Each structure stands twice: as C-alpha cells, then as structure tokens.
C-alpha cells in the first residue's frame, strides 16, 4: 500500500488547485483504502500456480457508472484490463474524464504477485464534488475477468456525522466478465468473441463468490460551506505575506497545528500553537515565494484550509 501523496502527482496538483481556488466550497474526507484479494479452491474451484492481480487502477468521480457498467459493453480500457492487465487505455479514459470535469484524480497501486494480496491508498483525499470511487483489477490469469468496485458513493447523506461522510466500513468485491472473450476457465486459450455486455460471473469457476474485500477507514474530513458556521471564524493576515503570518480565531476554538502544503500537495512545514492562544503567529520567511495551502487543525477536531500567498 502506498502513501497517497507519493503515489499521485498530477491528481494532487489538481486537488491542491481545487482547494486554493474554492476553499470551503465542498467537504473533503481523508480515508485509508485497503483491498485484499481472496482466491482459494473451496470458493473458486482452482488456483493456478501463477495466480495474481494486475495493478489496481481507478478514479474518484461524480457520475455513476462512468468507467464500467453491468449490462453495458466494456470500454476499451476495461477490455484491456480484463484481458491482459494493461492499464494504458483506461488511464487515457480516466484522464479524459478528468479533463471533462467528471473526475478529479487517477488512483493506482500495485498488488504484490500472489493469489492473496493487498493494495490500496493511505490518506486518500475525496472531495464532496467527486464522491464516487471506482477501482478495477484483472483476475490473472483469466480470459477476460476482473474485480471491480464500481461507483461506490462515500457520502452518507447525514451531515451531522463525519460532515456527511461514511464511517469506516468493509464491502465484498466480486468478479465480472468483460464480455470480450469466451474462455471458460482461468487458463483458457484466447478465444475472442463478438462483444456482449459486462456481467457478474455467477457460474464456474468462480461461482458468484467474492474475490476480495475492500475496507475504507475514515480518518477525518473538512466542513462544507453549508456547515461552515460550526467552525469559529478564522482570520489570516497579511495575505499575501512577506514572512510573518497572523492567525486569529474567535472564541475558545483555537488553532492547534498549522500545516503548509505547496501546490503539488507536498507537505513543507508544521507550526504548533503551544499555548493554544486565539492569536497565533507563524514565520514563513524561509519558504519560497508562491501559492500554498494552509491547513489549520483546530482544537475541536475540525480542519480549515486556506490559500496562502507568500511574496
């Protein structure tokens, strides 16, 4: 499992720009995501000696069934993942959807080579604007089979708990046929067929049994603009700043920690408010000129993010 900020480069940049240009517009949640595969002779008939999984790939997005849909023909990206574990085409599809504004980040991690294996993301940031997550990986070897988490909505609908985000939960993950090869067993020879719609594999050899579980561990979330009144007022001045930045909060809800990130999402500094005073100064004179994201962790557990310009 990889640290999310190290795994994603362009998506983090896009996310940082989203925060900088539209602070407090929507809530953002932080999750650890872990998917562990299951492959055994009891549930899945047999386990080939070279059983493994292709690199996990997917995206967070805002339209259901954007990349895969039961009862609909597979895209080239899904076909290539399912038949050969090739992520090239689906990467292009995801990037096109990001450009179109229906997704905001590409997700990818590798499974260690084994029948039972684990992949995922640490510190995954999910925006309320893009609350669905889709992840796929090839069942390898197989004719054209893949496991999928499709358009899972991480919003709970209850803003009173976790700012509307689902708490920690685990789901079963099942295998699907992309409908592009008529092979009937894991090691069947290539046998392309006229495409049929994607369907769940309920018969031999998988028998409708789960082939993985996925766990979303909720870590934290920021408040959306609708919930902003529950956070005490925060003032940051001067901004732009030439070195010293003043942070002022109202009431007892002071800043506990101020963290600074550059526009690529790289963490570049922390400042602790040791006295927990409602007036807090940080010295940024050692930072390069530019645009940053100032993340403020308040004493009530809430998190506030603001654009910070250093000259």
ROLOGU-114375 format. One record per residue: y, x, z of N, C-alpha, C in turn; residue in three letters. Coordinates in steps of 0.05 Angstrom, whole numbers, plus 5000, padded with zeros to 4 digits. Example, Ala and Ser with C-alpha at 12.3 -4.5 7.8 and 13.67 -1.06 7.14 Angstrom:
488652645156491052465156493452645156ALA495552575142497952735143500152585157SER
END
This chain:
497650175000500050005000502550185000UNK504450114983506850284981509250154994UNK511050325003513550225013515050114990UNK516149874994517349724971519749874960UNK521349994977523750124967523050374951UNK520650484955519850714939518450634913UNK517150394913515650304891517450204868UNK519650074875521249944855523950084853UNK524750134828527250274823529250084811UNK528950004786530849824773531049554788UNK528749434797529049184812530749214837UNK530449434853532049474876535049484869UNK535649624846538349644837539449364831UNK537849194818538748924812539148774838UNK537348814857537548664883540148754897UNK540649014897543049114910545548994898UNK545648984871547948864858548248574865UNK545948434868546048154876547448124903UNK546648304922547948284948550848344947UNK551548564932554248654930556048444918UNK555148304898556748114883556747834895UNK554847784912554547504921553547494950UNK554947634968554047654996554047375008UNK551947315023551547065037551046835019UNK550846874992550346654974547646524980UNK545546684984542946574989541546735011UNK539546615023538046755043536146955030UNK535547175044533647375035531647425057UNK529147425051527047475070525647735065UNK524547855087523148105085520248055093UNK518348115075515548085080513948345075UNK511848375090509748565083507548395069UNK506648495046504648345030502148515026UNK499848405033497348555031495248385019UNK494048474997491948334983489348504985UNK487248394996484748535000482548384984UNK481248534966479248414948476548374962UNK475048194951472348124961470448124937UNK468248274938466348284916463648354928UNK461848164929459148214941457048054926UNK454548134930452348004915451847724925UNK452447664950451947394960453747184947UNK456247244944458147054933458547084903UNK458147324892458947374865456547474847UNK454147424856451647474841450947774840UNK452747944831452148224830454748384832UNK454548644837456848824839456249064822UNK457449094798456949324781457649584796UNK456349794788456850054801459650154798UNK461050074778463850164773465849934779UNK465049754797466849524803469449624815UNK471649514804474349594813476349384804UNK478849444808481049254802483249404788UNK484549284768486749414755489249404773UNK491249564766493649574782494749294786UNK495449224810496648964816499448954804UNK500048734791502748704779503648424781UNK506248384782507348114784510448124786UNK511547904797514447884799515147664819UNK517647664828518747434842520547294822UNK520447034822521746874801522546604811UNK523946444794524946184803523845944787UNK522045994768520845784752517845794755UNK516645564763513745554766512345614740UNK509945734743508145784720509545944698UNK511246124706512846284687511046484672UNK509046594685507446804672504546724666UNK503546534681500846444676500646154686UNK498945994672498745714679495945614672UNK494645484691492045364685492345154664UNK490445144645490544944624492345014601UNK493545254602495345344581494345614570UNK494745664544493845914533495146154546UNK493546364550494546604563496546744545UNK498646864557500447034543499047294535UNK500347444518499147704511498947874536UNK500947854553500848014578498447954595UNK497947694599495547614616493047694601UNK492847654575490547724559489848024563UNK491848194561491448484562490648564591UNK491848444611490948494638488048424642UNK487348174634484648064639482548214623UNK483148304599481048434582480748734588UNK482948864594482849154596484449274619UNK485649114636487249224657489749364648UNK490749284624493149404612495649244620UNK497449374634499849234644502249264626UNK501949394602504249434585505649184576UNK504148994565505348754554506448574576UNK505048554598506048374619508548504632UNK508748764632511248894642513548814624UNK513148814598515248734579515948444583UNK513948274588514447984592516147944618UNK515448084639516948064664519748154660UNK520148384647522848484643524548294626UNK523248164607524747964591525647734607UNK523947644626524547414643526747504663UNK526747754672528847854689531547844674UNK531447934650533947934633534947654629UNK533047464627533847184622534747044648UNK534547184671535447064696533546894711UNK530946894702528946724716527146884734UNK527547144736526147314755528047534763UNK527447664786529347874795528048144800UNK525348154801524148414806521248424797UNK520448654787517748704779516348834802UNK513848744808512348854831509748984820UNK509149224830506749354821505749554842UNK503049544846501749744864498949784854UNK497750004861495050064851492950004873UNK490649904864488349874882486750134881UNK486050244904484050464904481550374890UNK480150554875477850494858475450414876UNK475050154879472750054895472549754891UNK470249644897469849354895471449214916UNK471549324940473249214962475549404966UNK477949304961480249484961482749334969UNK484849474976487349344985489749464971UNK491549294964494149374952496249184963UNK498749254959500949084968503549224971UNK505349104987508049194988509049175017UNK510449385026511649385052514649345050UNK515749155065518549095064519548965038UNK517848785027518648645003520948455009UNK523148484994525448314996525248084976UNK525347834986525147594969527647424973UNK528947374951531447214952530846914949UNK532446754962532246464960532646374931UNK534046534916534546464887531946504871UNK530146674881527646734867525246724886UNK524546484896522746464919519746454911UNK519146444885516346444876515346724872UNK512746764878511547024873508946984857UNK508647154837506147154820505147444820UNK502447464824501147724824498447694809UNK497747884792495147874778493948154778UNK491248154775489748404772487048344758UNK486148524741483648484727481248514745UNK479248334742476648374754475148574735UNK474748814744473649024726471049144737UNK469049154719469049064691468648764689UNK469648644668469248364661470148314633UNK469248094620470148034593473147994591UNK474247804608477047734608477747584633UNK476947694656477347554681479447694698UNK480847534714482947654731483347484756UNK484247604777485047454801488047404799UNK488947184811491847124809492846964833UNK495247034841496846874859499046774841UNK499146514836500946404816503146234827UNK505546324824507946164831507846064860UNK507046234878507046164907509846154917UNK510645924928513345894939513445984968UNK515146174974515346285001517346125018UNK518645925007520445755022518845535035UNK519545485061518145275076519345005074UNK521944995068523344735068524544665095UNK524044825115525144775142527045005150UNK529644955146531645165151532045235180UNK530945065198531145115226529345335236UNK527345405220525445615228525545835206UNK526046085215526046315197527946275173UNK530146125178532046075157530845955132UNK528645795136527345655114525145815101UNK524346035112522146195100519546155115UNK517346165101514746125113514146355132UNK512846275155512046475174509546615163UNK508546815178506146965169503846775163UNK502446825140500246655132498446805113UNK495946705110493946825093492746615075UNK492346685049491146505030488746635016UNK486946465007484746564990485746594961UNK484546784947485346844919482846824902UNK483046684879480746624863480946764835UNK478746754821478546894795478846684772UNK480046774750480646604727479746744702UNK479146574682478446674655480846634637UNK481646854623483946834606483446674580UNK480846614575480246454551480246604525UNK480046864526480247024501477747174494UNK475647164511473147294506470947124517UNK468747094502466646914511464347044526UNK464747294535462747424552462147264577UNK459647284587458847114609458147274634UNK458247534633457547694657459447934659UNK459448064681461448274686461348484664UNK458948564656458648794637457948694609UNK458548444602458048344575459748504555UNK458548544531459948684510462348514501UNK464348644489466648494478465748284459UNK466748044462465947814445468347634442UNK470447724427472847564425472247284413UNK473747094423473446814412476146694407UNK476146474392478646324388479646254416UNK482146314423483146274450482845984459UNK482145964485482145704499483945734523UNK484945514535486745534557485545674582UNK487245794598486345934622484945734641UNK482745814653481345644671480145804694UNK479745664717478445794740475545824735UNK474346044744471546094740469945964763UNK468745744757467245594777464145634775UNK463245744752460445784747459646074750UNK457246144740456146414740458146614728UNK458446844739457146954763458746934789UNK461246844786463046834810462746584826UNK461846364812461146114826463345984842UNK465846034833468045904846468846014873UNK467546244880468146364906470746534905UNK472046564928474446724929473747014923UNK475547164911475147444906477247624920UNK478947494936480847654952482147464972UNK483547584991485447435008488047585007UNK490247425010492847545010494347455035UNK495547645049497047595073499947665070UNK501747475076504547515077505447525106UNK506347765114507247795142510347785142UNK511347565155514247525156515447725176UNK517447875167518848065184521547965193UNK523247875175525947795181527147645158UNK529547545162531047415139533947405146UNK535647385125538447345129539047045125UNK541346965134542146685132543446635105UNK542946385095544246305071547046205078UNK548646155057551446065062551445805077UNK549345635073549345385088548945415117UNK547645645125547145695154549045905165UNK551045985150552746205158554246145184UNK554845885190556345825213554945895239UNK552245935237550746015261551146305268UNK552346465250552946745255555846765262UNK556446905284559246945292560747095270UNK563347045269564947165248564947475250UNK564647595227564547895225566847985208UNK568448165218570648285203570048585198UNK570548675173570148955166572749055153UNK574049255165576549345155577049635163UNK578549785147579449715120577149725101UNK577249575080575149565060576449505033UNK576949705016575949975015576850145039UNK575250345045575750525068575850815058UNK577350975073577551255067576051425088UNK574551295106573051445126572151275149UNK574051185165573451025189573350735181UNK571150595188570750315183570550165210UNK572249965214572149805238570449555233UNK568749495252567049255251567649095276UNK568548845271569248675294567748415292UNK566548325314565248065316566547895337UNK566147635335567347455354565247365374UNK566047335399564147245419562247465428UNK559947385439558047575451556147685430UNK556147575406554247665386555247915371UNK554848145384555948385373553948525354UNK554848725341553148885323551449085340UNK548849085336547049275349546749525332UNK546449485306545949705288547349655261UNK548649855250549849835223548350035205UNK547149925184545650095165547050085138UNK547050315124548450335098546450405077UNK546650255054544850305031546550345006UNK545650524989547150554964546150344944UNK547350334920546750114901543950134889UNK542550354894539750374885537850284907UNK538950184930537350094951536450314970UNK537450554967536650774984538150765010UNK536650785033537950785059539251055063UNK541851055069543351315071544551365099UNK544351165117545451225143545250995163UNK545051055189545050865210547150925231UNK548350725243550250755265549650555287UNK548950655311548350475333550850415349UNK551050155357553250075374552150085403UNK552350325414551050375440552150195462UNK554750145462556049985483555849685477UNK554949615453554849335443557449195446UNK559649345442562249225442562649055417UNK564548855419565048695396566848835376UNK567849075384569349245365567849515363UNK567149575338565349795333566349955309UNK566550225312567550395291565350575281UNK565250605254563450795242564950985224UNK564051235223565351445208563751495182UNK564851425160563551455134564651685117UNK566151865130567552065115565652265101UNK563152275110561152455097559752335073UNK560252075068559051945045560651985020UNK559251984997560652004972562151744966UNK564251764950565751524942563951344926UNK564251084929562650894914562350634928UNK560550464917559950204928557350214944UNK557350104968555050104985554449814996UNK552149785007551549535022551349605051UNK552949465067553049505096551349275109UNK549149355121547349155133547749165163UNK548648945175549148935204547048765218UNK545648895237543748755253545048675279UNK545348415284546748305307544948275331UNK546048245354544448235379542847985381UNK543547775366541947535367539547535347UNK539247765334537047795315537747735286UNK540047625281540847565254541847815240UNK541847795213542648025197544847935178UNK546948095176549248045158549448275139UNK549848225113550248435093552948395080UNK554348615077556948615064557348845044UNK558948795024559649015006561649205020UNK561149465017562949655029563749855007UNK566449895003567450074983568650314997UNK567650554990568650805002570250964981UNK572651044988574351194970574751474981UNK
END
